[in-house]
Amino acid sequence: MAQLRREKKSFDRLGADVVLVGLGSVEQTAAFKERFNVPFPMIADPEKRLFEAFRLKQASAVALLSAKMVFRGVTAMAKGHGMGVPQGDVRQLPGVFIIGTDGRILFSHHASGPADHPSPDVLLDVLSSESAT
Amino acid sequence: MELDIHAIGQQAVQLWDHSQASLGDFWRQKPLVLVFLRHYG
């Protein structure tokens, strides 16, 4: 989230909108947006309809308790990122998609684990390539 | 199996401010980066 926020101007420059989808209710989503100063629109998807439509998977218990995940959690806390009681399905894996104005999926990333996400640079490269065509 | 992006685009979604939109509305004007979060907390 912090990485995306830092790159907001880059996304703006490339003429793309960033929208986040969360598992919480509308109220939880609004609270999250305010708490973390999220500069992007957010969709509340508590019934996971969009998660399912995009075929995002769920993590196994082993993946959730991996040393890498624990390390990332501790590192995030050390950097001052908030770590409260998780709201939503903690097994749900994230994902990122870039969809063009013609409805083509330009990029898709179905996370293989809780800590698996593409860097903003990868997303910006896709958008940059698309805008150059 | 490919995603049925046309059907997905017609889905009504609820925004953080209680407004509603069709998901496809987000990509018809500009490319959309759609980021699915794991959970809040």
Backbone of each chain as nested JSON, in Angstrom:
{
  "chains": [
    {"id": "A", "residues": [
      {"number": 1, "name": "MET", "atoms": {"N": [0.819, -1.205, 0.0], "CA": [0.0, 0.0, 0.0], "C": [0.858, 1.263, 0.0]}},
      {"number": 2, "name": "ALA", "atoms": {"N": [1.879, 1.285, 0.869], "CA": [2.744, 2.47, 0.943], "C": [3.457, 2.7, -0.391]}},
      {"number": 3, "name": "GLN", "atoms": {"N": [3.864, 1.599, -1.027], "CA": [4.557, 1.723, -2.317], "C": [3.626, 2.315, -3.371]}},
      {"number": 4, "name": "LEU", "atoms": {"N": [2.4, 1.834, -3.395], "CA": [1.425, 2.35, -4.363], "C": [1.154, 3.831, -4.127]}},
      {"number": 5, "name": "ARG", "atoms": {"N": [1.022, 4.175, -2.843], "CA": [0.728, 5.57, -2.503], "C": [1.858, 6.488, -2.988]}},
      {"number": 6, "name": "ARG", "atoms": {"N": [3.094, 6.02, -2.794], "CA": [4.245, 6.838, -3.213], "C": [4.267, 7.05, -4.724]}},
      {"number": 7, "name": "GLU", "atoms": {"N": [3.717, 6.091, -5.46], "CA": [3.777, 6.169, -6.928], "C": [2.507, 6.747, -7.545]}},
      {"number": 8, "name": "LYS", "atoms": {"N": [1.658, 7.324, -6.725], "CA": [0.381, 7.825, -7.266], "C": [0.598, 8.787, -8.442]}},
      {"number": 9, "name": "LYS", "atoms": {"N": [1.558, 9.692, -8.298], "CA": [1.778, 10.657, -9.373], "C": [2.248, 9.963, -10.655]}},
      {"number": 10, "name": "SER", "atoms": {"N": [3.002, 8.901, -10.506], "CA": [3.454, 8.157, -11.692], "C": [2.268, 7.516, -12.404]}},
      {"number": 11, "name": "PHE", "atoms": {"N": [1.364, 6.947, -11.618], "CA": [0.149, 6.373, -12.232], "C": [-0.671, 7.483, -12.903]}},
      {"number": 12, "name": "ASP", "atoms": {"N": [-0.768, 8.611, -12.237], "CA": [-1.516, 9.737, -12.814], "C": [-0.893, 10.176, -14.128]}},
      {"number": 13, "name": "ARG", "atoms": {"N": [0.446, 10.248, -14.138], "CA": [1.154, 10.696, -15.353], "C": [0.869, 9.784, -16.533]}},
      {"number": 14, "name": "LEU", "atoms": {"N": [0.707, 8.491, -16.24], "CA": [0.454, 7.524, -17.31], "C": [-1.044, 7.403, -17.625]}},
      {"number": 15, "name": "GLY", "atoms": {"N": [-1.833, 8.223, -16.972], "CA": [-3.259, 8.27, -17.29], "C": [-4.046, 7.076, -16.798]}},
      {"number": 16, "name": "ALA", "atoms": {"N": [-3.563, 6.44, -15.74], "CA": [-4.251, 5.253, -15.22], "C": [-4.91, 5.559, -13.877]}},
      {"number": 17, "name": "ASP", "atoms": {"N": [-5.989, 4.875, -13.631], "CA": [-6.626, 4.938, -12.32], "C": [-6.255, 3.695, -11.529]}},
      {"number": 18, "name": "VAL", "atoms": {"N": [-6.03, 3.876, -10.256], "CA": [-5.782, 2.758, -9.351], "C": [-6.998, 2.637, -8.44]}},
      {"number": 19, "name": "VAL", "atoms": {"N": [-7.535, 1.439, -8.339], "CA": [-8.674, 1.177, -7.454], "C": [-8.343, -0.036, -6.612]}},
      {"number": 20, "name": "LEU", "atoms": {"N": [-8.581, 0.072, -5.315], "CA": [-8.307, -1.038, -4.406], "C": [-9.599, -1.768, -4.072]}},
      {"number": 21, "name": "VAL", "atoms": {"N": [-9.489, -3.065, -3.895], "CA": [-10.64, -3.886, -3.509], "C": [-10.307, -4.564, -2.184]}},
      {"number": 22, "name": "GLY", "atoms": {"N": [-11.183, -4.392, -1.208], "CA": [-10.96, -5.013, 0.098], "C": [-12.122, -5.901, 0.484]}},
      {"number": 23, "name": "LEU", "atoms": {"N": [-11.86, -6.716, 1.486], "CA": [-12.856, -7.704, 1.916], "C": [-13.821, -7.171, 2.976]}},
      {"number": 24, "name": "GLY", "atoms": {"N": [-13.596, -5.955, 3.419], "CA": [-14.416, -5.45, 4.516], "C": [-15.744, -4.88, 4.053]}},
      {"number": 25, "name": "SER", "atoms": {"N": [-16.541, -4.522, 5.041], "CA": [-17.802, -3.835, 4.766], "C": [-17.487, -2.415, 4.274]}},
      {"number": 26, "name": "VAL", "atoms": {"N": [-18.518, -1.706, 3.856], "CA": [-18.321, -0.314, 3.43], "C": [-17.718, 0.502, 4.572]}},
      {"number": 27, "name": "GLU", "atoms": {"N": [-18.22, 0.289, 5.774], "CA": [-17.726, 1.061, 6.916], "C": [-16.262, 0.731, 7.205]}},
      {"number": 28, "name": "GLN", "atoms": {"N": [-15.914, -0.551, 7.159], "CA": [-14.524, -0.95, 7.396], "C": [-13.608, -0.405, 6.305]}},
      {"number": 29, "name": "THR", "atoms": {"N": [-14.116, -0.41, 5.077], "CA": [-13.335, 0.094, 3.948], "C": [-13.085, 1.594, 4.097]}},
      {"number": 30, "name": "ALA", "atoms": {"N": [-14.122, 2.328, 4.483], "CA": [-13.972, 3.775, 4.681], "C": [-12.982, 4.055, 5.814]}},
      {"number": 31, "name": "ALA", "atoms": {"N": [-13.057, 3.262, 6.88], "CA": [-12.146, 3.465, 8.018], "C": [-10.712, 3.159, 7.611]}},
      {"number": 32, "name": "PHE", "atoms": {"N": [-10.516, 2.098, 6.833], "CA": [-9.176, 1.743, 6.359], "C": [-8.623, 2.858, 5.476]}},
      {"number": 33, "name": "LYS", "atoms": {"N": [-9.442, 3.379, 4.592], "CA": [-9.012, 4.426, 3.655], "C": [-8.558, 5.678, 4.42]}},
      {"number": 34, "name": "GLU", "atoms": {"N": [-9.323, 5.997, 5.45], "CA": [-8.977, 7.188, 6.236], "C": [-7.732, 6.943, 7.088]}},
      {"number": 35, "name": "ARG", "atoms": {"N": [-7.686, 5.794, 7.728], "CA": [-6.579, 5.497, 8.645], "C": [-5.231, 5.5, 7.92]}},
      {"number": 36, "name": "PHE", "atoms": {"N": [-5.22, 4.917, 6.711], "CA": [-3.959, 4.799, 5.993], "C": [-3.813, 5.848, 4.888]}},
      {"number": 37, "name": "ASN", "atoms": {"N": [-4.72, 6.836, 4.924], "CA": [-4.615, 7.952, 3.979], "C": [-4.492, 7.436, 2.542]}},
      {"number": 38, "name": "VAL", "atoms": {"N": [-5.365, 6.524, 2.195], "CA": [-5.325, 5.899, 0.865], "C": [-5.827, 6.907, -0.167]}},
      {"number": 39, "name": "PRO", "atoms": {"N": [-5.009, 7.248, -1.159], "CA": [-5.406, 8.283, -2.124], "C": [-6.168, 7.735, -3.327]}},
      {"number": 40, "name": "PHE", "atoms": {"N": [-6.605, 6.484, -3.24], "CA": [-7.287, 5.841, -4.365], "C": [-8.718, 5.472, -3.966]}},
      {"number": 41, "name": "PRO", "atoms": {"N": [-9.615, 5.367, -4.947], "CA": [-10.959, 4.856, -4.635], "C": [-10.855, 3.418, -4.118]}},
      {"number": 42, "name": "MET", "atoms": {"N": [-11.809, 3.047, -3.288], "CA": [-11.81, 1.682, -2.755], "C": [-13.179, 1.045, -2.929]}},
      {"number": 43, "name": "ILE", "atoms": {"N": [-13.155, -0.239, -3.249], "CA": [-14.37, -1.038, -3.379], "C": [-14.467, -1.966, -2.181]}},
      {"number": 44, "name": "ALA", "atoms": {"N": [-15.657, -2.03, -1.608], "CA": [-15.907, -2.966, -0.505], "C": [-16.497, -4.245, -1.094]}},
      {"number": 45, "name": "ASP", "atoms": {"N": [-15.841, -5.348, -0.815], "CA": [-16.289, -6.629, -1.406], "C": [-16.362, -7.71, -0.323]}},
      {"number": 46, "name": "PRO", "atoms": {"N": [-17.208, -7.488, 0.694], "CA": [-17.232, -8.42, 1.816], "C": [-17.703, -9.831, 1.444]}},
      {"number": 47, "name": "GLU", "atoms": {"N": [-18.452, -9.92, 0.358], "CA": [-18.915, -11.255, -0.05], "C": [-17.962, -11.899, -1.054]}},
      {"number": 48, "name": "LYS", "atoms": {"N": [-16.871, -11.225, -1.33], "CA": [-15.807, -11.741, -2.191], "C": [-16.279, -12.035, -3.618]}},
      {"number": 49, "name": "ARG", "atoms": {"N": [-17.265, -11.298, -4.079], "CA": [-17.758, -11.554, -5.435], "C": [-16.694, -11.228, -6.487]}},
      {"number": 50, "name": "LEU", "atoms": {"N": [-15.993, -10.099, -6.271], "CA": [-14.944, -9.747, -7.239], "C": [-13.725, -10.657, -7.093]}},
      {"number": 51, "name": "PHE", "atoms": {"N": [-13.38, -10.983, -5.862], "CA": [-12.254, -11.905, -5.655], "C": [-12.512, -13.213, -6.397]}},
      {"number": 52, "name": "GLU", "atoms": {"N": [-13.743, -13.68, -6.319], "CA": [-14.076, -14.939, -6.991], "C": [-14.142, -14.757, -8.503]}},
      {"number": 53, "name": "ALA", "atoms": {"N": [-14.689, -13.62, -8.943], "CA": [-14.788, -13.38, -10.387], "C": [-13.4, -13.351, -11.024]}},
      {"number": 54, "name": "PHE", "atoms": {"N": [-12.42, -12.837, -10.282], "CA": [-11.053, -12.78, -10.81], "C": [-10.245, -14.026, -10.431]}},
      {"number": 55, "name": "ARG", "atoms": {"N": [-10.93, -14.983, -9.838], "CA": [-10.353, -16.299, -9.523], "C": [-9.116, -16.205, -8.641]}},
      {"number": 56, "name": "LEU", "atoms": {"N": [-9.207, -15.374, -7.64], "CA": [-8.113, -15.281, -6.676], "C": [-8.255, -16.389, -5.644]}},
      {"number": 57, "name": "LYS", "atoms": {"N": [-7.138, -16.963, -5.274], "CA": [-7.152, -18.168, -4.451], "C": [-7.019, -17.851, -2.969]}},
      {"number": 58, "name": "GLN", "atoms": {"N": [-7.062, -18.926, -2.188], "CA": [-6.857, -18.809, -0.754], "C": [-5.552, -19.492, -0.381]}},
      {"number": 59, "name": "ALA", "atoms": {"N": [-4.89, -18.946, 0.619], "CA": [-3.605, -19.502, 1.057], "C": [-3.839, -20.701, 1.961]}},
      {"number": 60, "name": "SER", "atoms": {"N": [-2.855, -21.587, 1.967], "CA": [-2.897, -22.687, 2.925], "C": [-2.417, -22.175, 4.283]}},
      {"number": 61, "name": "ALA", "atoms": {"N": [-2.732, -22.895, 5.333], "CA": [-2.278, -22.512, 6.676], "C": [-0.761, -22.487, 6.738]}},
      {"number": 62, "name": "VAL", "atoms": {"N": [-0.108, -23.392, 6.034], "CA": [1.362, -23.45, 6.035], "C": [1.941, -22.156, 5.464]}},
      {"number": 63, "name": "ALA", "atoms": {"N": [1.347, -21.696, 4.378], "CA": [1.85, -20.461, 3.752], "C": [1.678, -19.266, 4.678]}},
      {"number": 64, "name": "LEU", "atoms": {"N": [0.567, -19.249, 5.42], "CA": [0.312, -18.122, 6.306], "C": [1.318, -18.049, 7.448]}},
      {"number": 65, "name": "LEU", "atoms": {"N": [1.819, -19.209, 7.847], "CA": [2.719, -19.249, 9.008], "C": [4.185, -19.384, 8.602]}},
      {"number": 66, "name": "SER", "atoms": {"N": [4.477, -19.145, 7.336], "CA": [5.857, -19.302, 6.889], "C": [6.753, -18.255, 7.54]}},
      {"number": 67, "name": "ALA", "atoms": {"N": [8.026, -18.584, 7.633], "CA": [8.997, -17.667, 8.234], "C": [9.032, -16.346, 7.478]}},
      {"number": 68, "name": "LYS", "atoms": {"N": [8.87, -16.421, 6.159], "CA": [8.909, -15.204, 5.345], "C": [7.771, -14.258, 5.732]}},
      {"number": 69, "name": "MET", "atoms": {"N": [6.597, -14.837, 5.944], "CA": [5.45, -14.006, 6.299], "C": [5.619, -13.375, 7.666]}},
      {"number": 70, "name": "VAL", "atoms": {"N": [6.109, -14.175, 8.622], "CA": [6.323, -13.642, 9.969], "C": [7.352, -12.513, 9.906]}},
      {"number": 71, "name": "PHE", "atoms": {"N": [8.421, -12.719, 9.138], "CA": [9.456, -11.698, 8.998], "C": [8.878, -10.414, 8.403]}},
      {"number": 72, "name": "ARG", "atoms": {"N": [8.054, -10.553, 7.391], "CA": [7.454, -9.37, 6.752], "C": [6.552, -8.624, 7.721]}},
      {"number": 73, "name": "GLY", "atoms": {"N": [5.827, -9.361, 8.53], "CA": [4.942, -8.728, 9.502], "C": [5.719, -7.924, 10.518]}},
      {"number": 74, "name": "VAL", "atoms": {"N": [6.792, -8.524, 11.019], "CA": [7.62, -7.838, 12.014], "C": [8.291, -6.619, 11.375]}},
      {"number": 75, "name": "THR", "atoms": {"N": [8.77, -6.77, 10.152], "CA": [9.416, -5.655, 9.448], "C": [8.431, -4.507, 9.242]}},
      {"number": 76, "name": "ALA", "atoms": {"N": [7.211, -4.848, 8.865], "CA": [6.193, -3.811, 8.639], "C": [5.904, -3.052, 9.927]}},
      {"number": 77, "name": "MET", "atoms": {"N": [5.815, -3.778, 11.029], "CA": [5.553, -3.116, 12.309], "C": [6.721, -2.208, 12.685]}},
      {"number": 78, "name": "ALA", "atoms": {"N": [7.946, -2.688, 12.433], "CA": [9.134, -1.899, 12.76], "C": [9.175, -0.597, 11.971]}},
      {"number": 79, "name": "LYS", "atoms": {"N": [8.577, -0.618, 10.786], "CA": [8.535, 0.587, 9.949], "C": [7.358, 1.489, 10.308]}},
      {"number": 80, "name": "GLY", "atoms": {"N": [6.599, 1.072, 11.286], "CA": [5.495, 1.907, 11.732], "C": [4.186, 1.665, 11.021]}},
      {"number": 81, "name": "HIS", "atoms": {"N": [4.137, 0.634, 10.185], "CA": [2.867, 0.334, 9.532], "C": [1.925, -0.305, 10.544]}},
      {"number": 82, "name": "GLY", "atoms": {"N": [0.683, 0.091, 10.47], "CA": [-0.287, -0.413, 11.424], "C": [-0.534, -1.9, 11.263]}},
      {"number": 83, "name": "MET", "atoms": {"N": [-0.62, -2.594, 12.345], "CA": [-0.947, -4.015, 12.326], "C": [-2.02, -4.233, 13.386]}},
      {"number": 84, "name": "GLY", "atoms": {"N": [-3.261, -4.195, 12.988], "CA": [-4.329, -4.422, 13.928], "C": [-4.894, -5.813, 13.79]}},
      {"number": 85, "name": "VAL", "atoms": {"N": [-6.088, -6.003, 14.326], "CA": [-6.753, -7.284, 14.156], "C": [-7.226, -7.377, 12.711]}},
      {"number": 86, "name": "PRO", "atoms": {"N": [-6.838, -8.429, 11.993], "CA": [-7.239, -8.519, 10.591], "C": [-8.756, -8.559, 10.437]}},
      {"number": 87, "name": "GLN", "atoms": {"N": [-9.261, -7.827, 9.451], "CA": [-10.689, -7.855, 9.15], "C": [-10.842, -8.466, 7.773]}},
      {"number": 88, "name": "GLY", "atoms": {"N": [-11.668, -9.471, 7.674], "CA": [-11.818, -10.176, 6.413], "C": [-11.245, -11.571, 6.55]}},
      {"number": 89, "name": "ASP", "atoms": {"N": [-11.091, -12.211, 5.414], "CA": [-10.611, -13.591, 5.381], "C": [-9.089, -13.589, 5.274]}},
      {"number": 90, "name": "VAL", "atoms": {"N": [-8.401, -13.977, 6.346], "CA": [-6.936, -13.897, 6.341], "C": [-6.32, -14.895, 5.359]}},
      {"number": 91, "name": "ARG", "atoms": {"N": [-7.095, -15.875, 4.921], "CA": [-6.551, -16.855, 3.96], "C": [-6.648, -16.363, 2.519]}},
      {"number": 92, "name": "GLN", "atoms": {"N": [-7.428, -15.31, 2.302], "CA": [-7.61, -14.838, 0.942], "C": [-6.312, -14.247, 0.392]}},
      {"number": 93, "name": "LEU", "atoms": {"N": [-5.919, -14.673, -0.77], "CA": [-4.702, -14.17, -1.398], "C": [-5.021, -12.946, -2.261]}},
      {"number": 94, "name": "PRO", "atoms": {"N": [-4.058, -12.04, -2.346], "CA": [-4.282, -10.827, -3.13], "C": [-4.029, -11.048, -4.618]}},
      {"number": 95, "name": "GLY", "atoms": {"N": [-4.165, -9.995, -5.366], "CA": [-3.895, -10.052, -6.8], "C": [-3.939, -8.657, -7.393]}},
      {"number": 96, "name": "VAL", "atoms": {"N": [-3.405, -8.528, -8.578], "CA": [-3.403, -7.233, -9.27], "C": [-3.711, -7.473, -10.746]}},
      {"number": 97, "name": "PHE", "atoms": {"N": [-4.547, -6.615, -11.289], "CA": [-4.903, -6.709, -12.709], "C": [-4.836, -5.306, -13.315]}},
      {"number": 98, "name": "ILE", "atoms": {"N": [-4.386, -5.25, -14.538], "CA": [-4.464, -3.997, -15.291], "C": [-5.374, -4.253, -16.475]}},
      {"number": 99, "name": "ILE", "atoms": {"N": [-6.394, -3.424, -16.583], "CA": [-7.398, -3.598, -17.628], "C": [-7.394, -2.355, -18.516]}},
      {"number": 100, "name": "GLY", "atoms": {"N": [-7.281, -2.577, -19.809], "CA": [-7.257, -1.465, -20.757], "C": [-8.641, -0.915, -21.017]}},
      {"number": 101, "name": "THR", "atoms": {"N": [-8.694, 0.223, -21.661], "CA": [-9.989, 0.876, -21.906], "C": [-10.885, 0.064, -22.843]}},
      {"number": 102, "name": "ASP", "atoms": {"N": [-10.274, -0.875, -23.577], "CA": [-11.072, -1.746, -24.448], "C": [-11.468, -3.042, -23.742]}},
      {"number": 103, "name": "GLY", "atoms": {"N": [-11.171, -3.13, -22.451], "CA": [-11.538, -4.317, -21.691], "C": [-10.519, -5.447, -21.746]}},
      {"number": 104, "name": "ARG", "atoms": {"N": [-9.412, -5.212, -22.433], "CA": [-8.369, -6.255, -22.46], "C": [-7.628, -6.276, -21.136]}},
      {"number": 105, "name": "ILE", "atoms": {"N": [-7.314, -7.48, -20.671], "CA": [-6.486, -7.598, -19.471], "C": [-5.029, -7.499, -19.904]}},
      {"number": 106, "name": "LEU", "atoms": {"N": [-4.388, -6.421, -19.513], "CA": [-3.014, -6.145, -19.937], "C": [-2.003, -6.809, -19.015]}},
      {"number": 107, "name": "PHE", "atoms": {"N": [-2.429, -7.084, -17.803], "CA": [-1.532, -7.675, -16.805], "C": [-2.393, -8.364, -15.762]}},
      {"number": 108, "name": "SER", "atoms": {"N": [-1.962, -9.535, -15.349], "CA": [-2.668, -10.193, -14.243], "C": [-1.664, -10.863, -13.335]}},
      {"number": 109, "name": "HIS", "atoms": {"N": [-1.917, -10.766, -12.067], "CA": [-1.047, -11.398, -11.071], "C": [-1.928, -12.018, -9.997]}},
      {"number": 110, "name": "HIS", "atoms": {"N": [-1.99, -13.348, -10.001], "CA": [-2.677, -14.074, -8.939], "C": [-1.602, -14.474, -7.934]}},
      {"number": 111, "name": "ALA", "atoms": {"N": [-1.64, -13.911, -6.741], "CA": [-0.579, -14.163, -5.762], "C": [-0.503, -15.647, -5.428]}},
      {"number": 112, "name": "SER", "atoms": {"N": [0.731, -16.129, -5.323], "CA": [0.921, -17.531, -4.934], "C": [1.049, -17.668, -3.428]}},
      {"number": 113, "name": "GLY", "atoms": {"N": [1.219, -16.558, -2.729], "CA": [1.314, -16.556, -1.271], "C": [0.952, -15.186, -0.749]}},
      {"number": 114, "name": "PRO", "atoms": {"N": [0.765, -15.059, 0.556], "CA": [0.323, -13.778, 1.121], "C": [1.275, -12.623, 0.853]}},
      {"number": 115, "name": "ALA", "atoms": {"N": [2.56, -12.914, 0.701], "CA": [3.537, -11.833, 0.52], "C": [3.913, -11.629, -0.942]}},
      {"number": 116, "name": "ASP", "atoms": {"N": [3.217, -12.285, -1.826], "CA": [3.562, -12.246, -3.247], "C": [2.778, -11.138, -3.938]}},
      {"number": 117, "name": "HIS", "atoms": {"N": [3.453, -10.041, -4.241], "CA": [2.779, -8.981, -4.987], "C": [3.777, -8.286, -5.902]}},
      {"number": 118, "name": "PRO", "atoms": {"N": [3.335, -7.829, -7.06], "CA": [4.249, -7.161, -7.986], "C": [4.606, -5.767, -7.484]}},
      {"number": 119, "name": "SER", "atoms": {"N": [5.803, -5.329, -7.829], "CA": [6.199, -3.977, -7.411], "C": [5.49, -2.956, -8.298]}},
      {"number": 120, "name": "PRO", "atoms": {"N": [5.323, -1.739, -7.805], "CA": [4.713, -0.698, -8.64], "C": [5.476, -0.481, -9.941]}},
      {"number": 121, "name": "ASP", "atoms": {"N": [6.797, -0.701, -9.918], "CA": [7.582, -0.521, -11.147], "C": [7.1, -1.45, -12.26]}},
      {"number": 122, "name": "VAL", "atoms": {"N": [6.76, -2.675, -11.897], "CA": [6.261, -3.632, -12.894], "C": [4.951, -3.117, -13.496]}},
      {"number": 123, "name": "LEU", "atoms": {"N": [4.088, -2.618, -12.642], "CA": [2.788, -2.113, -13.114], "C": [2.984, -0.879, -14.006]}},
      {"number": 124, "name": "LEU", "atoms": {"N": [3.894, -0.011, -13.59], "CA": [4.145, 1.207, -14.36], "C": [4.756, 0.87, -15.723]}},
      {"number": 125, "name": "ASP", "atoms": {"N": [5.598, -0.16, -15.754], "CA": [6.183, -0.582, -17.036], "C": [5.095, -1.057, -18.006]}},
      {"number": 126, "name": "VAL", "atoms": {"N": [4.14, -1.81, -17.48], "CA": [3.043, -2.295, -18.335], "C": [2.263, -1.105, -18.89]}},
      {"number": 127, "name": "LEU", "atoms": {"N": [1.946, -0.162, -18.014], "CA": [1.168, 1.007, -18.447], "C": [1.954, 1.855, -19.443]}},
      {"number": 128, "name": "SER", "atoms": {"N": [3.259, 1.966, -19.19], "CA": [4.099, 2.76, -20.069], "C": [4.166, 2.125, -21.459]}},
      {"number": 129, "name": "SER", "atoms": {"N": [4.32, 0.81, -21.5], "CA": [4.36, 0.099, -22.785], "C": [3.038, 0.273, -23.524]}},
      {"number": 130, "name": "GLU", "atoms": {"N": [1.962, 0.191, -22.798], "CA": [0.645, 0.292, -23.421], "C": [0.421, 1.69, -23.981]}},
      {"number": 131, "name": "SER", "atoms": {"N": [0.846, 2.687, -23.238], "CA": [0.607, 4.065, -23.702], "C": [1.486, 4.411, -24.9]}},
      {"number": 132, "name": "ALA", "atoms": {"N": [2.581, 3.627, -25.078], "CA": [3.496, 3.895, -26.185], "C": [2.986, 3.283, -27.49]}},
      {"number": 133, "name": "THR", "atoms": {"N": [2.01, 2.368, -27.39], "CA": [1.531, 1.685, -28.604], "C": [0.413, 2.491, -29.269]}}
    ]},
    {"id": "B", "residues": [
      {"number": 1, "name": "MET", "atoms": {"N": [-8.341, -21.035, -17.908], "CA": [-9.618, -20.49, -18.367], "C": [-9.578, -18.958, -18.3]}},
      {"number": 2, "name": "GLU", "atoms": {"N": [-10.01, -18.325, -19.367], "CA": [-9.952, -16.864, -19.4], "C": [-11.077, -16.244, -18.576]}},
      {"number": 3, "name": "LEU", "atoms": {"N": [-10.793, -15.058, -18.068], "CA": [-11.819, -14.347, -17.315], "C": [-12.843, -13.761, -18.281]}},
      {"number": 4, "name": "ASP", "atoms": {"N": [-14.093, -13.773, -17.872], "CA": [-15.146, -13.157, -18.676], "C": [-15.233, -11.688, -18.27]}},
      {"number": 5, "name": "ILE", "atoms": {"N": [-14.352, -10.909, -18.889], "CA": [-14.217, -9.516, -18.451], "C": [-15.48, -8.705, -18.758]}},
      {"number": 6, "name": "HIS", "atoms": {"N": [-16.204, -9.116, -19.803], "CA": [-17.448, -8.4, -20.113], "C": [-18.454, -8.561, -18.969]}},
      {"number": 7, "name": "ALA", "atoms": {"N": [-18.615, -9.795, -18.517], "CA": [-19.553, -10.047, -17.412], "C": [-19.06, -9.379, -16.127]}},
      {"number": 8, "name": "ILE", "atoms": {"N": [-17.761, -9.452, -15.904], "CA": [-17.199, -8.828, -14.692], "C": [-17.452, -7.323, -14.716]}},
      {"number": 9, "name": "GLY", "atoms": {"N": [-17.312, -6.732, -15.902], "CA": [-17.485, -5.285, -16.011], "C": [-18.897, -4.822, -15.699]}},
      {"number": 10, "name": "GLN", "atoms": {"N": [-19.841, -5.735, -15.815], "CA": [-21.234, -5.366, -15.538], "C": [-21.594, -5.502, -14.064]}},
      {"number": 11, "name": "GLN", "atoms": {"N": [-20.687, -6.052, -13.283], "CA": [-20.986, -6.235, -11.856], "C": [-21.096, -4.881, -11.164]}},
      {"number": 12, "name": "ALA", "atoms": {"N": [-22.136, -4.746, -10.366], "CA": [-22.27, -3.54, -9.548], "C": [-21.356, -3.68, -8.34]}},
      {"number": 13, "name": "VAL", "atoms": {"N": [-20.648, -2.623, -8.033], "CA": [-19.75, -2.65, -6.876], "C": [-20.115, -1.506, -5.933]}},
      {"number": 14, "name": "GLN", "atoms": {"N": [-19.802, -1.731, -4.663], "CA": [-20.094, -0.745, -3.625], "C": [-18.796, -0.052, -3.245]}},
      {"number": 15, "name": "LEU", "atoms": {"N": [-18.805, 1.266, -3.302], "CA": [-17.603, 2.029, -2.979], "C": [-17.586, 2.425, -1.51]}},
      {"number": 16, "name": "TRP", "atoms": {"N": [-16.399, 2.836, -1.062], "CA": [-16.186, 3.175, 0.344], "C": [-17.111, 4.291, 0.839]}},
      {"number": 17, "name": "ASP", "atoms": {"N": [-17.584, 5.132, -0.105], "CA": [-18.413, 6.279, 0.29], "C": [-19.904, 5.974, 0.131]}},
      {"number": 18, "name": "HIS", "atoms": {"N": [-20.226, 4.682, 0.034], "CA": [-21.615, 4.198, -0.077], "C": [-22.204, 4.383, -1.478]}},
      {"number": 19, "name": "SER", "atoms": {"N": [-21.44, 4.927, -2.411], "CA": [-21.962, 5.023, -3.768], "C": [-21.778, 3.682, -4.48]}},
      {"number": 20, "name": "GLN", "atoms": {"N": [-22.439, 3.529, -5.608], "CA": [-22.339, 2.3, -6.385], "C": [-21.892, 2.609, -7.798]}},
      {"number": 21, "name": "ALA", "atoms": {"N": [-21.273, 1.655, -8.423], "CA": [-20.831, 1.809, -9.813], "C": [-20.759, 0.429, -10.431]}},
      {"number": 22, "name": "SER", "atoms": {"N": [-20.682, 0.395, -11.759], "CA": [-20.345, -0.858, -12.43], "C": [-18.827, -0.909, -12.528]}},
      {"number": 23, "name": "LEU", "atoms": {"N": [-18.272, -2.072, -12.306], "CA": [-16.812, -2.156, -12.321], "C": [-16.253, -1.674, -13.655]}},
      {"number": 24, "name": "GLY", "atoms": {"N": [-16.956, -1.992, -14.749], "CA": [-16.482, -1.59, -16.064], "C": [-16.39, -0.084, -16.252]}},
      {"number": 25, "name": "ASP", "atoms": {"N": [-17.158, 0.67, -15.462], "CA": [-17.087, 2.128, -15.563], "C": [-15.679, 2.626, -15.287]}},
      {"number": 26, "name": "PHE", "atoms": {"N": [-14.93, 1.861, -14.483], "CA": [-13.599, 2.319, -14.082], "C": [-12.586, 2.22, -15.216]}},
      {"number": 27, "name": "TRP", "atoms": {"N": [-12.779, 1.332, -16.161], "CA": [-11.757, 1.192, -17.197], "C": [-12.2, 1.73, -18.558]}},
      {"number": 28, "name": "ARG", "atoms": {"N": [-13.401, 2.264, -18.656], "CA": [-13.843, 2.739, -19.969], "C": [-13.181, 4.051, -20.372]}},
      {"number": 29, "name": "GLN", "atoms": {"N": [-12.783, 4.847, -19.384], "CA": [-12.14, 6.127, -19.687], "C": [-10.618, 6.051, -19.617]}},
      {"number": 30, "name": "LYS", "atoms": {"N": [-10.106, 5.258, -18.666], "CA": [-8.655, 5.174, -18.445], "C": [-8.291, 3.731, -18.134]}},
      {"number": 31, "name": "PRO", "atoms": {"N": [-7.052, 3.334, -18.414], "CA": [-6.622, 2.01, -17.951], "C": [-6.79, 1.919, -16.427]}},
      {"number": 32, "name": "LEU", "atoms": {"N": [-7.159, 0.738, -15.981], "CA": [-7.429, 0.535, -14.551], "C": [-6.421, -0.436, -13.951]}},
      {"number": 33, "name": "VAL", "atoms": {"N": [-5.829, -0.021, -12.854], "CA": [-5.001, -0.921, -12.049], "C": [-5.872, -1.347, -10.865]}},
      {"number": 34, "name": "LEU", "atoms": {"N": [-6.296, -2.588, -10.888], "CA": [-7.206, -3.09, -9.864], "C": [-6.406, -3.942, -8.882]}},
      {"number": 35, "name": "VAL", "atoms": {"N": [-6.332, -3.474, -7.654], "CA": [-5.477, -4.107, -6.649], "C": [-6.353, -4.754, -5.583]}},
      {"number": 36, "name": "PHE", "atoms": {"N": [-6.261, -6.063, -5.466], "CA": [-7.018, -6.79, -4.444], "C": [-6.146, -6.932, -3.203]}},
      {"number": 37, "name": "LEU", "atoms": {"N": [-6.671, -6.46, -2.085], "CA": [-5.94, -6.539, -0.817], "C": [-6.27, -7.843, -0.111]}},
      {"number": 38, "name": "ARG", "atoms": {"N": [-5.37, -8.262, 0.762], "CA": [-5.617, -9.498, 1.52], "C": [-6.691, -9.287, 2.573]}},
      {"number": 39, "name": "HIS", "atoms": {"N": [-6.481, -8.319, 3.421], "CA": [-7.423, -8.036, 4.501], "C": [-7.058, -6.683, 5.076]}},
      {"number": 40, "name": "TYR", "atoms": {"N": [-7.914, -6.161, 5.915], "CA": [-7.598, -4.908, 6.6], "C": [-7.033, -5.268, 7.964]}},
      {"number": 41, "name": "GLY", "atoms": {"N": [-6.077, -4.519, 8.418], "CA": [-5.556, -4.768, 9.771], "C": [-4.062, -4.602, 9.766]}}
    ]}
  ]
}
